[in-house]
Amino acid sequence: MKRHAFGFIVFFCLIYGLFAQNNAPTSAHSPSNSHRIIIPLTGAWTAVLDDNERLEVINPATVSASKKLLFQNSFFIPDSLRYHKFVLHINEIRPSSSIHINDKFVFNSSPAVNFVDAVLNHEYINFNATNQLAIEIETTLDNRSSLPFKHRPRGWNPVTGLLGAAYIEVLPAINIELKSWQYQFSKAYSEVDLAMELAVNKVLNGTNESQLPGTVELTVEILKNEKVVHKAVRTKINLDSLHRQIKQVKLTASGILPWSPSTPELYDVRIQIQSKNKIYDAIQQQIGFREVKIDGKNFFLNGEKFIVKGIDYIDDLAGLNAEQRKAKLAEIMHNIKKLGMNTIRVVGSPLQTDFLRQCALNGIFVLEEIPLYYANATQLQNQKIASDIEIGLQTLLRRDNTETAILGWGIGVNIADASSAAASFVTSTMALVRKLDARPVYIVTRSKDKNPALDAVDFLLFDMFEKDSIALGTDLMPDKPVLPVLGYFIKPYLVADDYIQKQRRWLEAEEIQAEQMESALRMLRESDEFAGSFIHALQDWRGEYASIIVGTVQDDRQNFPGGLLGSAGETRVSFEMVASYNNGDRRPNISTTVVHTDGTTVFALIGGIVILLFLFFWKRDRRLHTTLRRIFMHPHGFYTDLNENRKVPAFITVIVAIAQSAILALLIGSTLYSCREILLFDEILNLLIPSPQLKVWAIDLIWHPGWLILIFVIIYIVSVLFLSVLFRILGFFFGRTLPLGQYTTFLFWAATCYLPLALVTPVFYRILLAENGIGISIAVAAFFILWHLLRIYRGMRVLLVLPPGRAFILFLTVLFIIFGSIAFYYNQTQAIFGYVDYYWTLLN
């Protein structure tokens, strides 16, 4: 009875596996077939969060956790499969994971890729028993060693705590692995010489060896629409002494139609291994034969010049089930073809194979890249990052090097490419890619000048997002294909705010975006310097940190409205504009008037009020006039009076405090307001502001400078009071008994050096926008700051009764403690030291 029950269980598992493989996703190198069994791991999983809270989730799943997340499931493998090969496939997992089976470590996934293909050794598995699968996901991102980094300007919020569709593929005891292929056209692109590298594996496990044949026959044939167009090539393989053999198979096929975006002709390569009419394993791989070459600044496809019409796509398929994913893929393909695009670049993470094959089917090239975004020189030299990228690239290229749609591989986006670290990184990474695949390699850059990193790659994507001109010194770039990446945010503040309906103002801003896009594309058409272009992006995307460029009008601050489609997939005017440009259709009718909303009157108004009020009290109160003259003409005597506990009237100290804080607030507010539309400023804000909600608050203040000035006045006064307490503590250690009010008076009056700047506060915003205005402003600011620090040093020496040397050492120590603590905090949380050189180079 037990024997019958056991047989029934084995039979049920095999039948269930065969049935489930029709619905399970397939891996790139192991398409499902009747000789392989799929053990699905979809359905219910247990998720264990940071605080040991347990949740029941359905795979695919996305679960939020602050640090670590554990997914658990179980599976059963009957004893009849003991002599097979097992491969665990997880189609999506982010950002990195550690996999255990039955409490035994199996595999660490690389954060450079978002999938897992891991061979399960037999010692991990309990046959004829339940096996426990545990996947621990590290969900935190930082700026030191994680991929992607926490610092990701311009949005793109990667989904963390993601576990995609998972399954175990059971391969036969003798199985085939397609490692790579290469082909070359001849006879006017009608004949192909195809060379494949195949691995034939034999699972040896003691008792099964005598049951396997010593010699097998490998057959390869090419099919079109299920019909054989090239007869089988047969190769005999001796498996007596080896468990794995690498075979090179060559064949020539005639009458081939080349693949191109306009005619995406696809074939199937079927590979079988058999012995005595018994087929042990078979795989079938889709292929489109095409030839891409680079000559100078141009691409050539199948011998003809090829203009890249590209679109960026930010992956938003995470966590979708099979039915939802299929519908979303069909929608994406439809929109790309409607736009007249022939290439897609996926931002964020590598694609799943179903996406790649849909692109091949629809005649769409793909640029696939590892998630190395905005890396500085320190990060490029980090050994862990280098190792993760090396492992990730090897994993990615081995999975996708046979995919037809891949046009090129990306190895970095806006990295510090002018640094020596970037040159070394790009050179070594290029060498790694060349060992695995011959397709071209690119990086995305903001550099306009030649450098070793740009020289090393095959072509460049030139990041021109939010730039008004696409011809900014590109003649200095290397002599290779350059593809500008164009794009513009929807900015409602460019529209007059006299619309009663908010929606009408937004639609007007969409038309401005379309007009900017048309202008850039027209300039591109008139230039012969580029091999095509990309547009960023197909659809709006989400980011953890709001963008100051967008302004404060939209309700969803984490939505980045830079797509040709809205966040819900709605078509915008820019979509129609780009489609008409690519397809040669009539452009949509738009009529826009840019009214740049200018809030600078608040600076002139408050600046004028501060000047008038201060002059009023200057003339009315002789004590203010006398004390100011004394602090400027005889500062040592003023500090001596404070040390001897002579009081300064509190009223005039308050007048001085409010005046200087308002002046500084006006100068800083003008500076921040003038930078509100600069992408680089937005990137720096992401580093300096520790939380997304705090950045939203900062954006609101910068766009509403009246509130910014008020908040800064309060912060300034509170900061001075805090420093007064610090000086009182120092005085206690040095035996001084001055009251706290004397130190407060000293700090406020030492900062009166900023009062002359009141004269420029009403027009400082205009000065910043003038030619050379920034450079002059920086020089003047540096002078006044040094003057202020010198005053504090002199006053400290008098108030604490210290000789010049000791006072200077104490002064430097206090500065080091204050600014060192701030720098230490930012370096611990944001690794900011590595970004100093990165952004200094960009600012220059």
DRENROSE-589829 format. One record per residue (C-alpha): x, y, z. Coordinates in steps of 0.02 Angstrom, whole numbers, padded with zeros to 5 digits, always signed. Example, Ala and Ser with C-alpha at 12.3 -4.5 7.8 and 13.67 -1.06 7.14 Angstrom:
2
+00615-00225+00390/+00684-00053+00357/
//
This chain:
844
+00000+00000+00000/+00141+00121+00046/+00227+00079-00119/+00069+00122-00217/+00047+00285-00121/+00228+00334-00153/+00210+00297-00338/+00053+00403-00345/+00144+00551-00264/+00288+00540-00388/+00167+00527-00535/+00067+00677-00472/+00224+00786-00452/+00283+00746-00627/+00113+00781-00705/+00095+00942-00605/+00268+00999-00658/+00232+00964-00841/+00068+01057-00830/+00141+01205-00735/+00282+01233-00858/+00159+01303-00983/+00123+01447-00864/+00295+01467-00786/+00416+01596-00853/+00567+01533-00948/+00750+01577-00933/+00855+01639-01075/+00958+01483-01101/+00833+01352-01046/+00669+01370-01139/+00534+01255-01077/+00508+01095-01174/+00438+00922-01150/+00606+00856-01088/+00618+00979-00943/+00507+00994-00791/+00458+01157-00708/+00426+01159-00521/+00334+01324-00494/+00367+01424-00336/+00226+01548-00366/+00081+01564-00247/+00092+01593-00060/+00257+01640+00023/+00297+01697+00199/+00383+01865+00218/+00477+01901+00380/+00510+02087+00410/+00639+02177+00516/+00541+02160+00677/+00503+01976+00644/+00329+02019+00586/+00267+01881+00471/+00158+01912+00319/+00079+01795+00193/+00114+01863+00017/+00078+01801-00159/+00224+01785-00278/+00271+01897-00368/+00275+02011-00216/+00342+02178-00159/+00362+02204+00029/+00429+02360+00114/+00559+02335+00250/+00684+02458+00323/+00837+02345+00320/+00817+02160+00285/+00678+02052+00220/+00661+01863+00220/+00551+01766+00099/+00516+01584+00141/+00436+01443+00042/+00444+01254+00029/+00448+01132-00117/+00447+00944-00141/+00563+00846-00257/+00525+00660-00283/+00664+00531-00279/+00636+00493-00464/+00720+00660-00507/+00879+00621-00409/+00983+00604-00568/+00930+00769-00645/+01003+00944-00643/+00913+01081-00547/+00918+01268-00585/+00832+01398-00477/+00764+01545-00578/+00701+01707-00502/+00649+01829-00637/+00659+01984-00526/+00744+02015-00360/+00803+02181-00291/+00923+02242-00243/+01030+02095-00185/+00996+01930-00099/+01066+01780-00010/+00984+01612-00047/+00980+01461+00068/+00901+01290+00046/+00877+01182+00200/+00986+01305+00299/+01130+01281+00176/+01201+01431+00084/+01173+01418-00104/+01201+01584-00190/+01227+01772-00171/+01148+01873-00310/+01239+02024-00381/+01153+02192-00356/+01210+02237-00533/+01074+02124-00604/+00896+02093-00548/+00877+01907-00581/+00944+01740-00520/+00993+01585-00618/+01076+01471-00491/+01122+01287-00510/+01069+01186-00357/+01194+01052-00310/+01119+00888-00253/+01190+00904-00078/+01075+01053-00049/+00917+00953-00088/+00818+00828+00014/+00742+00703-00109/+00572+00630-00077/+00550+00762+00059/+00500+00942+00085/+00638+01070+00056/+00643+01242+00138/+00691+01389+00028/+00743+01552+00113/+00786+01711+00016/+00856+01854+00119/+00848+02022+00030/+00953+02171+00082/+00836+02318+00053/+00944+02465+00105/+01038+02572-00020/+01187+02684+00019/+01316+02789-00072/+01464+02678-00032/+01443+02503-00098/+01263+02467-00149/+01202+02457-00328/+01111+02564-00371/+01171+02702-00256/+01056+02795-00140/+01101+02955-00233/+01002+02945-00396/+00967+03119-00461/+00822+03144-00580/+00711+03021-00491/+00693+02836-00533/+00643+02753-00371/+00699+02570-00379/+00579+02446-00303/+00664+02361-00154/+00600+02207-00065/+00549+02134-00233/+00533+01949-00267/+00476+01908-00444/+00412+01747-00520/+00516+01600-00457/+00529+01420-00513/+00648+01272-00518/+00692+01202-00688/+00731+01016-00689/+00848+00968-00831/+00874+00790-00892/+01027+00688-00844/+01100+00732-01015/+01063+00913-01057/+01115+01052-01174/+01169+01229-01135/+01181+01362-01270/+01328+01470-01218/+01344+01590-01364/+01337+01608-01551/+01413+01716-01685/+01367+01735-01867/+01427+01824-02022/+01332+01873-02178/+01385+01836-02355/+01308+01846-02530/+01223+02015-02506/+01149+01972-02337/+01059+01817-02399/+01178+01686-02328/+01236+01665-02149/+01383+01570-02076/+01329+01526-01899/+01449+01466-01764/+01380+01408-01597/+01463+01360-01434/+01365+01225-01344/+01393+01135-01181/+01334+00954-01164/+01318+00906-00981/+01297+00737-00901/+01236+00724-00722/+01340+00590-00638/+01273+00524-00476/+01339+00349-00447/+01207+00223-00494/+01138+00316-00645/+01300+00313-00746/+01273+00140-00817/+01099+00188-00876/+01161+00334-00984/+01230+00312-01161/+01416+00334-01189/+01389+00417-01358/+01254+00542-01407/+01212+00637-01566/+01192+00825-01567/+01078+00897-01703/+01052+01080-01750/+00924+01147-01873/+00849+01317-01917/+00661+01342-01929/+00548+01478-01994/+00365+01473-01941/+00389+01293-01879/+00458+01239-02048/+00638+01181-02066/+00734+01298-02181/+00904+01222-02149/+00928+01036-02129/+01003+00966-01971/+01189+00966-01936/+01234+00808-01840/+01382+00790-01723/+01429+00636-01621/+01489+00664-01443/+01576+00537-01331/+01521+00558-01149/+01610+00407-01075/+01741+00496-00972/+01681+00677-00954/+01527+00750-00871/+01537+00912-00975/+01596+00944-01152/+01606+01108-01247/+01567+01090-01432/+01585+01213-01576/+01452+01186-01708/+01459+01276-01875/+01332+01284-02014/+01291+01389-02167/+01111+01439-02206/+01057+01518-02369/+00900+01611-02417/+00903+01706-02252/+00805+01868-02232/+00899+01991-02119/+00817+02064-01964/+00788+02252-01953/+00663+02367-01866/+00563+02382-02027/+00569+02194-02065/+00594+02097-01901/+00622+01926-01980/+00646+01795-01845/+00702+01614-01852/+00714+01474-01724/+00869+01372-01692/+00822+01200-01627/+00955+01098-01540/+00928+00917-01488/+01033+00781-01409/+00983+00601-01436/+01042+00423-01437/+00962+00276-01526/+00811+00381-01575/+00783+00436-01396/+00787+00624-01370/+00865+00666-01203/+00854+00856-01213/+00803+00991-01335/+00805+01182-01332/+00741+01308-01456/+00807+01486-01465/+00740+01632-01565/+00863+01724-01678/+00860+01869-01799/+01010+01885-01912/+01075+02064-01926/+01240+02153-01943/+01277+02314-01848/+01437+02409-01883/+01507+02577-01830/+01597+02685-01956/+01653+02855-01894/+01504+02941-01815/+01371+02829-01891/+01289+02661-01866/+01261+02543-02013/+01131+02405-02008/+01144+02269-02139/+01254+02382-02245/+01140+02535-02238/+01155+02692-02131/+01048+02674-01975/+00977+02824-01881/+00938+02784-01700/+00767+02845-01646/+00770+02800-01463/+00661+02817-01310/+00709+02794-01127/+00596+02684-01024/+00599+02677-00834/+00550+02501-00781/+00379+02498-00697/+00336+02314-00715/+00392+02262-00542/+00272+02151-00447/+00150+02122-00591/+00079+01948-00615/+00093+01859-00782/-00072+01923-00852/-00041+02103-00800/+00136+02097-00866/+00081+02031-01035/-00047+02171-01054/+00079+02303-01001/+00210+02238-01123/+00086+02245-01266/+00044+02425-01220/+00228+02475-01214/+00264+02396-01384/+00112+02482-01460/+00166+02654-01396/+00346+02634-01453/+00293+02585-01629/+00164+02724-01634/+00302+02848-01591/+00404+02784-01738/+00547+02733-01623/+00667+02593-01666/+00768+02581-01504/+00729+02576-01319/+00847+02607-01175/+00792+02537-01008/+00841+02641-00857/+00853+02559-00688/+00887+02375-00713/+00911+02243-00849/+00757+02179-00939/+00676+02011-00919/+00691+01898-01070/+00507+01911-01116/+00531+02099-01140/+00685+02071-01248/+00596+01946-01358/+00445+02058-01379/+00565+02193-01437/+00643+02073-01563/+00470+02023-01624/+00419+02205-01647/+00581+02264-01728/+00647+02366-01581/+00830+02374-01532/+00874+02376-01347/+01014+02463-01252/+01039+02365-01091/+01143+02434-00948/+01201+02394-00774/+01136+02510-00636/+01295+02612-00614/+01224+02788-00603/+01313+02949-00550/+01466+02859-00483/+01608+02967-00419/+01792+02922-00424/+01790+02848-00248/+01648+02732-00292/+01731+02679-00454/+01884+02626-00353/+01782+02529-00225/+01828+02344-00233/+01656+02281-00186/+01573+02386-00322/+01702+02327-00449/+01671+02146-00400/+01481+02166-00406/+01491+02245-00578/+01607+02110-00644/+01495+01970-00581/+01339+02062-00639/+01406+02093-00814/+01459+01912-00833/+01287+01855-00775/+01196+01977-00889/+01298+01943-01045/+01290+01755-01025/+01102+01765-01012/+01071+01892-01152/+01216+01873-01274/+01105+01772-01392/+00961+01897-01390/+00927+01977-01558/+00864+02144-01493/+01021+02195-01398/+01107+02338-01489/+01236+02380-01356/+01287+02365-01174/+01293+02512-01054/+01427+02516-00919/+01396+02684-00835/+01279+02833-00831/+01347+03006-00790/+01496+02934-00697/+01648+03041-00657/+01717+03001-00830/+01851+03136-00827/+01940+03053-00680/+02083+02929-00690/+01976+02807-00591/+01845+02811-00729/+01977+02781-00864/+02040+02627-00771/+01864+02565-00736/+01802+02586-00915/+01957+02505-00989/+01946+02351-00879/+01757+02337-00901/+01773+02351-01089/+01899+02208-01088/+01778+02102-00988/+01634+02135-01108/+01742+02098-01259/+01779+01924-01192/+01594+01884-01186/+01514+01978-01330/+01561+02080-01483/+01419+02205-01478/+01465+02389-01447/+01480+02467-01274/+01423+02640-01222/+01418+02758-01075/+01304+02906-01042/+01401+03066-01014/+01383+03250-00977/+01563+03286-01028/+01590+03386-01187/+01778+03359-01199/+01878+03206-01244/+01946+03100-01104/+02015+02922-01093/+01851+02850-01030/+01752+02921-01177/+01887+02866-01299/+01879+02686-01236/+01695+02650-01273/+01614+02622-01444/+01480+02756-01438/+01411+02888-01321/+01244+02947-01258/+01259+03134-01224/+01144+03185-01080/+01056+03345-01135/+00903+03330-01023/+00831+03503-00987/+00960+03586-01100/+00901+03715-01227/+01034+03679-01357/+01101+03512-01418/+01257+03586-01498/+01361+03632-01346/+01540+03594-01397/+01507+03418-01460/+01641+03449-01591/+01766+03419-01450/+01697+03245-01415/+01778+03085-01483/+01751+03038-01664/+01618+02906-01636/+01428+02897-01637/+01350+03020-01516/+01166+03008-01469/+01095+03159-01375/+00970+03116-01239/+00835+03250-01247/+00695+03283-01126/+00600+03416-01032/+00494+03422-00876/+00320+03494-00881/+00337+03659-00787/+00172+03746-00747/+00264+03900-00683/+00303+03942-00865/+00117+03975-00888/+00025+04127-00825/-00061+04085-00661/-00221+04180-00706/-00310+04019-00756/-00454+03977-00641/-00440+03792-00680/-00278+03709-00627/-00299+03576-00762/-00301+03708-00899/-00136+03778-00838/-00061+03603-00837/-00116+03571-01017/-00036+03735-01071/+00126+03678-00987/+00116+03514-01083/+00110+03613-01245/+00266+03707-01193/+00354+03540-01163/+00302+03485-01339/+00366+03647-01414/+00534+03627-01326/+00544+03450-01392/+00505+03504-01569/+00637+03641-01563/+00770+03517-01504/+00722+03389-01637/+00726+03522-01772/+00903+03571-01720/+00950+03388-01723/+00883+03368-01900/+00988+03514-01959/+01148+03439-01886/+01249+03296-01960/+01352+03272-01801/+01239+03143-01723/+01192+02962-01760/+01016+02988-01695/+00943+03033-01527/+00852+02972-01373/+00706+03051-01283/+00690+03039-01095/+00566+02964-01064/+00418+02863-01128/+00314+02889-00971/+00320+02987-00810/+00419+02902-00674/+00427+02907-00486/+00570+02960-00374/+00602+02954-00189/+00650+03138-00184/+00543+03273-00265/+00625+03382-00398/+00641+03569-00375/+00639+03592-00565/+00455+03544-00575/+00399+03676-00451/+00262+03659-00322/+00103+03651-00426/+00074+03464-00447/-00008+03365-00308/+00099+03208-00319/+00272+03275-00281/+00358+03107-00307/+00296+03099-00487/+00421+03162-00615/+00319+03235-00760/+00448+03218-00897/+00368+03080-01001/+00281+03083-01168/+00145+02988-01076/+00073+03034-00908/+00088+02926-00753/-00077+02841-00795/-00027+02814-00977/-00122+02963-01047/-00055+03033-01210/+00022+03207-01205/+00047+03334-01343/+00234+03296-01341/+00193+03114-01385/+00099+03171-01539/+00237+03295-01582/+00374+03162-01576/+00266+03038-01671/+00235+03166-01809/+00421+03205-01819/+00474+03022-01834/+00333+02968-01950/+00329+03122-02062/+00151+03163-02012/+00070+03332-01985/+00122+03412-01821/-00011+03449-01690/-00069+03628-01682/-00004+03715-01526/+00009+03896-01478/+00102+03939-01320/+00158+04094-01228/+00294+04071-01099/+00265+04186-00951/+00408+04153-00832/+00335+04174-00659/+00452+04291-00567/+00444+04301-00378/+00594+04417-00364/+00491+04569-00315/+00491+04501-00137/+00681+04524-00130/+00672+04704-00188/+00527+04741-00072/+00600+04664+00086/+00774+04727+00044/+00707+04904+00027/+00609+04891+00190/+00763+04828+00283/+00868+04974+00218/+00736+05105+00260/+00701+05037+00434/+00885+05024+00476/+00917+05202+00416/+00768+05259+00519/+00838+05186+00679/+01013+05243+00631/+00955+05425+00631/+00835+05409+00779/+00945+05314+00902/+01116+05393+00935/+01170+05240+01036/+01152+05131+00881/+01254+05253+00778/+01390+05266+00911/+01401+05079+00944/+01413+05038+00759/+01551+05164+00738/+01644+05089+00886/+01630+04907+00822/+01695+04957+00652/+01829+05083+00703/+01884+05015+00873/+01831+04832+00884/+01962+04790+01017/+01893+04922+01133/+01715+04858+01102/+01766+04680+01149/+01858+04747+01304/+01699+04835+01360/+01604+04671+01344/+01741+04580+01441/+01724+04707+01580/+01536+04669+01582/+01483+04838+01512/+01311+04817+01435/+01254+04861+01261/+01071+04912+01255/+00967+04761+01213/+00855+04861+01095/+00994+04908+00975/+01065+04730+00983/+00894+04667+00928/+00891+04794+00786/+01063+04737+00728/+01018+04553+00744/+00859+04570+00641/+00945+04677+00510/+01094+04561+00484/+00986+04404+00484/+00868+04482+00357/+01015+04534+00247/+01091+04361+00251/+00920+04283+00221/+00894+04395+00069/+01064+04352-00003/+01045+04164+00025/+00863+04166-00031/+00910+04257-00192/+01047+04130-00225/+00934+03980-00197/+00792+04057-00300/+00908+04091-00446/+00961+03906-00446/+00786+03833-00437/+00783+03780-00621/+00959+03705-00626/+00970+03516-00627/+01141+03516-00545/+01071+03615-00398/+00932+03487-00380/+01062+03347-00374/+01161+03436-00238/+01001+03463-00137/+00973+03275-00141/+01141+03251-00056/+01119+03390+00073/+00940+03355+00126/+00925+03192+00224/+00741+03150+00199/+00616+03158+00054/+00487+03252+00158/+00616+03380+00212/+00661+03411+00030/+00478+03443-00015/+00476+03571+00126/+00638+03650+00062/+00570+03659-00116/+00414+03748-00055/+00521+03874+00038/+00637+03907-00109/+00491+03934-00228/+00408+04049-00099/+00554+04160-00045/+00452+04264+00077/+00431+04114+00191/+00612+04063+00159/+00674+04232+00223/+00567+04220+00379/+00624+04042+00418/+00807+04086+00390/+00794+04237+00507/+00727+04121+00643/+00861+03988+00609/+00999+04119+00611/+00946+04192+00777/+00927+04020+00856/+01099+03970+00790/+01179+04124+00869/+01096+04083+01035/+01163+03906+01024/+01339+03971+00989/+01320+04088+01138/+01293+03937+01250/+01447+03855+01174/+01552+04010+01211/+01483+04017+01387/+01541+03837+01413/+01713+03882+01344/+01720+04032+01461/+01682+03918+01608/+01829+03805+01565/+01944+03957+01552/+01884+04030+01716/+01780+04171+01642/+01616+04220+01727/+01535+04329+01594/+01347+04307+01581/+01269+04224+01431/+01200+04390+01368/+01374+04460+01342/+01422+04317+01227/+01259+04337+01131/+01293+04523+01111/+01470+04486+01052/+01412+04363+00917/+01277+04478+00849/+01389+04630+00844/+01535+04533+00769/+01420+04496+00621/+01384+04680+00587/+01515+04667+00450/+01372+04604+00340/+01270+04764+00360/+01349+04852+00208/+01281+04712+00099/+01106+04781+00130/+01135+04899-00015/+01139+04754-00141/+00998+04648-00069/+00860+04725-00178/+00957+04687-00339/+01064+04538-00289/+00955+04416-00386/+00987+04517-00545/+01173+04523-00508/+01179+04333-00500/+01099+04319-00672/+01217+04445-00751/+01373+04393-00844/+01513+04350-00721/+01389+04389-00581/+01415+04223-00493/+01604+04238-00491/+01599+04415-00422/+01470+04364-00292/+01576+04217-00233/+01729+04330-00215/+01632+04461-00115/+01551+04328-00005/+01721+04251+00032/+01789+04421+00084/+01646+04456+00206/+01651+04281+00280/+01838+04295+00313/+01810+04466+00389/+01676+04392+00503/+01788+04247+00557/+01930+04367+00595/+01814+04470+00705/+01759+04314+00801/+01941+04264+00828/+01988+04436+00894/+01837+04441+01008/+01871+04265+01074/+02048+04316+01117/+01986+04464+01218/+01835+04384+01303/+01929+04227+01356/+02090+04324+01396/+02202+04211+01291/+02368+04243+01207/+02358+04251+01015/+02429+04077+00988/+02314+03986+01108/+02165+04088+01047/+02203+04041+00868/+02216+03855+00911/+02053+03863+01009/+01969+03957+00867/+02023+03825+00740/+01968+03687+00859/+01794+03761+00876/+01779+03780+00687/+01840+03602+00663/+01714+03534+00789/+01568+03627+00711/+01605+03599+00527/+01688+03432+00557/+01532+03366+00643/+01425+03422+00496/+01546+03345+00372/+01557+03184+00473/+01367+03169+00477/+01351+03192+00289/+01494+03075+00252/+01418+02940+00362/+01245+02957+00287/+01282+03015+00109/+01469+02977+00081/+01479+03158+00028/+01669+03170+00021/+01671+03066-00138/+01547+03184-00221/+01645+03345-00186/+01764+03319-00330/+01624+03249-00440/+01516+03405-00426/+01663+03525-00422/+01713+03460-00594/+01536+03480-00660/+01520+03655-00588/+01681+03707-00672/
//
